[in-house]
Amino acid sequence: MRQTIRIVIGEDDLLVREGIQKILQAAGDDFEVVGMGADFDTVLAAVERERPTVVVTDIRMPPTKTDEGIRIATELRSRAPDVGVVVLSQYAGSDYVLRLLEGGSAGRAYLLKERIAHRVQLFGAIRDVAAGGSVIDPQVVEDLMHANERASNSKLAGLTTRELDVLAQMAQGKSNATIAASLFLTKRGVEKHVNGIFSKLDLPEESVASRRVVSTLLYLSERPPG
């Protein structure tokens, strides 16, 4: 039996907020919505009051409607470091993602808001974050990879097709075991590809998963000269 994941929802649109609540409540006994907030302060107050497992929050809410979701995630690193955060956004650029992952990617997820309709992806991200993992929307990673591939002098050109597949999965926060299952490879084979990627892209060989995600995304967000 799965342990119940207690969730606080942050969303200023009433219909969307109630829609997310209904989706999560219908998901099964392992999700319990324990609080909701419509702005930065009320979400943090709900977290303080309910001590949830995960916060699922829109990226833009009052009072400024700019980056409240990212600021909530940052604030919780000190206030409640055991609480995971899933940020829902309509923006696929890397700036917000990298800010979310400052200090590490463990217990953090960045999903495009359209994933609310794709319940399996939303539920999976919540469960992964509750377990201390990290999830980056595959569309965000794909956009970054395509932009980098198009840039001249990109080191991505030196990667094999299989290494590109592994790189995309790494950037989404997946472990070697999960990548192996997704790509029908052995765990040893994935490790070999990962080492090859680190070498060709001059990425630091970090054993800690959260550092691996951050370093990979930092590379993908850079534009090579030329």
PyMOL commands that set and color helices and strands:
alter all, ss='L'
color gray80, all
select helices_A, chain A and resi 14-25+40-50+68-79+94-100+113-116+119-130+138-150+155-158+161-171+176-183+187-201+209-221
alter helices_A, ss='H'
color red, helices_A
select strands_A, chain A and resi 5-10+31-37+54-58+84-89+108-112+134-136
alter strands_A, ss='S'
color yellow, strands_A
deselect
rebuild
show_as cartoon
